[in-house]
Amino acid sequence: MKYIKLGNADLNVSRICMGCMGFGDARNGQHSWTIDEMHSREIIRHALELGVNFYDTAIAYQSGTSEQYLGRALKDFARREEVVVATKFLPRTPAEIEAGITGQQHIEQMINKSLENLGMDYVDLYIYHMWDWNAPVYDILDGLNKVVKAGKARYIGISNCYAWQLAKANALAEKEGFAKFVSIQGHYNLIFREEEREMAPFCAEEHIAMTPYSALASGRLARLPHETSKRAEEDSYAKFKYDATKTQDEVIIQRVAELAQEHNVSMTEISLAWLLTKVTAPIVGATKLQHVDGAVKSVELVLTAEETAYLEELYLPHPLAGVMAQNRPANKEQSKKQAV
C-alpha cells in the first residue's frame, strides 16, 4: 500500500479508501445487497492487513448500522490512532425544519449520534454529505467549526457540491476564522468525468483532496456489460445514475476490458489505476474479500500515457446524475438564503 497526505490536513491516508456503504443491516436501509456484521468484519480486517487505513461511512447508511459495524471492527482489529475514519451527515429533514431545528443544532445532534454509533471520541474527517439549500452557509460552517473546536472532528470535508459552492464556503471560512473544507467527495470515475470541468482544477489549485465515490461506477467498470451481480440487478439508484448513458459508456468499458487482458489484471485494477492518477484516494466499496484485493493491487499498476489516452478519448459529456441531479433549490427563496 502507498500513502498520501489528505490535502491540507495533517492526515496520512492509504491511496485506497474503504467505502462502507455496503456494510449494515439491510432491514434498516434502502439497499438489499448490504452485508451483515460478520462478513463486514472479515472485509475490514482483510483491508487492514493489506494496509488500508482510511475508512468512509455515514450516519445515513443503513440507519447507522454501517457506523456501528465499522466502529466495532476497528476497535477489535486496529489502534485508533493508526486509522483515519470519516463519516457524513445529511441536511435537515423537512420535519426538522418544520420543528425549528437549526442547522447548527442538527450538526451537533448528528455528530453526537455518529460518535455513539462508532464508539469513538472523535472522527478524523466529518463530511457535509449534501448541500443544505435551506440553511445559510455561515450557520453550517459555524456549526462544523464548533465540532472541530470541541475535538469531535479533526477536519471537515464536503460531498456532492459544485466548485463554486466549495470556493464560496472556504472563502467565508477563511474570513471568519472557521475550519475550512480539506476534501471533496464527488461523483467521479472513468465513465463520469464531469468533475474535470471545474472541481478538479480548483482542488489542484487549492490543494484540496479529492476522494471520489462510485469509483467503479457501481461495478460497471469492474466487469463486462453482459456480466451481472446482485447489486447490478437490485440497485435502482445505480441504474438511475448510469442507465441513461449505458450505450456511450459501454465503449469505454470495453476498452477497460481490453487493457485488463493485455496486462493480465482485473478490470478493477485498470479502472482504479486510471483514477489514482487524478485523485488523492478513491472510495472503493467492498462486499467480498476479492474486491479489496483488486483495489489494493491497483495502487501498484502504472498505465502509460498512450493507455490513459486510449481510455479517455471516447468520453462524451454527461448530464448531472445521482445526488447532484436531485439536490437543487426548490425555489428562488432557497437560493437567496445562501447569500446570508
Number of C-alpha atoms within 10 A of each C-alpha: 14 13 18 14 15 21 20 15 19 11 18 17 23 25 27 30 27 26 21 25 23 22 32 26 22 19 11 15 16 16 21 16 19 24 20 17 19 11 16 24 21 15 22 26 18 17 24 18 12 14 17 25 23 25 26 25 26 23 24 20 24 23 17 22 25 31 30 22 23 24 21 16 20 21 13 11 14 15 9 15 8 12 21 19 26 23 27 23 22 18 20 20 12 10 9 13 15 9 9 10 13 17 25 20 14 19 21 16 12 18 22 16 15 26 20 16 19 27 16 16 12 23 24 23 26 28 27 25 23 17 22 20 20 20 21 17 22 19 15 22 24 18 20 29 21 18 23 21 14 11 14 21 24 18 26 26 25 24 25 22 20 16 18 12 15 23 16 14 19 18 14 17 19 11 9 12 11 20 22 23 26 22 27 28 22 25 23 24 22 20 28 23 16 18 18 12 10 12 21 21 13 17 20 14 9 13 15 24 24 27 27 24 24 21 28 25 20 19 19 24 27 23 18 15 16 5 9 12 12 9 17 16 11 13 16 13 15 19 15 12 19 19 12 13 16 14 11 15 22 16 15 20 21 17 18 27 21 14 20 17 13 9 14 9 16 19 28 25 27 32 26 29 20 23 20 20 13 17 18 24 28 28 26 26 23 24 21 13 16 12 16 21 16 19 29 25 19 24 21 12 16 15 15 10 8 9 15 15 11 14 21 16 9 13 15 14 11 15 13 13 15 16 18 17 11 9 14 13 14 10 9 8 11 16 16 13 13 16 11 10
